[in-house]
Amino acid sequence: MDRMFGTMTRIAVALAVVVALVATGAPVAHAQIQSVTAGEFTKVGLSGGQFLKIGVGARANGMAGAYAGVANDMTSIFWNPAGLTQLDGYAANFSHTFWFAGMSHSFAAVMMPVSEKFRVAASFTGFSSGDIAVTTTDQPDGTGGIYNVSDVALGVTFAGELTDQFSFGVTAKYVNHGFSNMNAGGFVFDVGTRYNTGYNGVTLGFSINSLGTPQTFDGPNVTRTNNPIPGLNASPIDMQIQTSTFEMPLSFRAGLGVDMFQGFIADRPEFEDGVAVHQWLVAADFETFSDVPEQFAVGTEYTFREFVSLRAGYRFGTDQFGLSGGVGLKYMAGGFNGSIDYSVSPSQSLGMINRLSVSIDFD
């Protein structure tokens, strides 16, 4: 009885916090943006590796990224690696983001179970700017040369269930940042936990992303051979430009997911021929970053007969993204599950962001 009372108390507090944040999200987010950017000091631009913050997967982004507490597919590797424990068999996912200005972001991952309670996965994340013309002050229309930005992260994830309710996940990634013929590399780590409260379909998720050491660009462009004293007949010497180090975009995410048809709307889901007729998820995430103001996201997903899903969400605390939406289709037959998801995220001034994901898994 005491345990049940304690659990219900924690859930009540969590829900109260979510309701308060939803009620005050817009003004609070606006005040945070003003306080961070209005003064002489701003955190924006203090971290590199910004591609590590781009959300993965059309399903999660259709819910505006409110996914840490819901995460139960391959894109959990990004949102909360503990979510991999919700998959029973072999699985794979490919997601592509059509970023603004012709840039693109891709994610691919495969997973296999190593025992009844533990999973291991490998992932690839890539960001490309495409070809960019080289310009100078003397040749603002271009010199005829091109360069590009190409960032890559290769990761290995290990996730497991410690109890029937609590699971964890850890991802180690090698990250390489490429800019023209310069590059910087190093390791970062993501850590996540997932807790199924056992109360009316409520789950909690927490994750820390991009824990890593500072990195520094290096390459041919930092070395020069120059005359130490211009105008004098002196032997040239080798020189090296000292580049500044940059931090990884550290972030913390806390999420709440609620299956509305497991206690709040009905005691249990309605099934026909072994298929759930209605499923409705509601989620909320709070995120704090090392280089931008805090953000808050709310999202929802409705699924009919485990076949078609409709999603929507809203993100507070960002000056570009707000409303998001998406749709998904799923096919299940004989232990094989396949899904295709699409989402759209309009931005204030950078155009439309489209995402497409394809997933398969075997029970």
Rosetta blueprint (number, residue, H / E / L):
1 M L
2 D H
3 R H
4 M H
5 F H
6 G H
7 T H
8 M H
9 T H
10 R H
11 I H
12 A H
13 V H
14 A H
15 L H
16 A H
17 V H
18 V H
19 V H
20 A H
21 L H
22 V H
23 A H
24 T H
25 G H
26 A H
27 P H
28 V H
29 A H
30 H H
31 A H
32 Q H
33 I H
34 Q H
35 S H
36 V H
37 T H
38 A L
39 G L
40 E L
41 F L
42 T L
43 K L
44 V L
45 G L
46 L L
47 S E
48 G L
49 G L
50 Q H
51 F H
52 L H
53 K H
54 I L
55 G L
56 V L
57 G L
58 A H
59 R H
60 A H
61 N H
62 G H
63 M L
64 A L
65 G L
66 A L
67 Y L
68 A L
69 G L
70 V L
71 A L
72 N L
73 D L
74 M L
75 T L
76 S H
77 I H
78 F H
79 W H
80 N L
81 P H
82 A H
83 G H
84 L H
85 T H
86 Q H
87 L L
88 D L
89 G L
90 Y L
91 A E
92 A E
93 N E
94 F E
95 S E
96 H E
97 T E
98 F E
99 W L
100 F H
101 A H
102 G H
103 M L
104 S E
105 H E
106 S E
107 F E
108 A E
109 A E
110 V E
111 M E
112 M E
113 P E
114 V L
115 S L
116 E L
117 K L
118 F E
119 R E
120 V E
121 A E
122 A E
123 S E
124 F E
125 T E
126 G E
127 F E
128 S E
129 S L
130 G L
131 D L
132 I E
133 A E
134 V L
135 T L
136 T L
137 T L
138 D L
139 Q L
140 P L
141 D L
142 G L
143 T L
144 G L
145 G L
146 I E
147 Y E
148 N L
149 V E
150 S E
151 D E
152 V E
153 A E
154 L E
155 G E
156 V E
157 T E
158 F E
159 A E
160 G E
161 E E
162 L L
163 T L
164 D L
165 Q L
166 F E
167 S E
168 F E
169 G E
170 V E
171 T E
172 A E
173 K E
174 Y E
175 V E
176 N E
177 H E
178 G E
179 F E
180 S L
181 N L
182 M E
183 N E
184 A E
185 G E
186 G E
187 F E
188 V E
189 F E
190 D E
191 V E
192 G E
193 T E
194 R E
195 Y E
196 N E
197 T L
198 G L
199 Y L
200 N L
201 G L
202 V E
203 T E
204 L E
205 G E
206 F E
207 S E
208 I E
209 N E
210 S E
211 L E
212 G E
213 T L
214 P L
215 Q E
216 T E
217 F L
218 D E
219 G L
220 P H
221 N H
222 V H
223 T E
224 R E
225 T E
226 N E
227 N L
228 P L
229 I L
230 P L
231 G L
232 L L
233 N L
234 A L
235 S L
236 P L
237 I E
238 D E
239 M E
240 Q E
241 I L
242 Q L
243 T L
244 S L
245 T E
246 F E
247 E E
248 M L
249 P L
250 L L
251 S E
252 F E
253 R E
254 A E
255 G E
256 L E
257 G E
258 V E
259 D E
260 M L
261 F L
262 Q L
263 G L
264 F L
265 I L
266 A L
267 D L
268 R L
269 P L
270 E L
271 F E
272 E E
273 D L
274 G L
275 V E
276 A E
277 V L
278 H E
279 Q E
280 W E
281 L E
282 V E
283 A E
284 A E
285 D E
286 F E
287 E E
288 T E
289 F E
290 S L
291 D L
292 V L
293 P L
294 E L
295 Q E
296 F E
297 A E
298 V E
299 G E
300 T E
301 E E
302 Y E
303 T E
304 F E
305 R L
306 E L
307 F L
308 V E
309 S E
310 L E
311 R E
312 A E
313 G E
314 Y E
315 R E
316 F E
317 G L
318 T L
319 D L
320 Q L
321 F E
322 G L
323 L E
324 S E
325 G E
326 G E
327 V E
328 G E
329 L E
330 K E
331 Y E
332 M E
333 A E
334 G L
335 G L
336 F E
337 N E
338 G E
339 S E
340 I E
341 D E
342 Y E
343 S E
344 V E
345 S E
346 P E
347 S E
348 Q L
349 S L
350 L L
351 G L
352 M E
353 I E
354 N E
355 R E
356 L E
357 S E
358 V E
359 S E
360 I E
361 D E
362 F E
363 D L
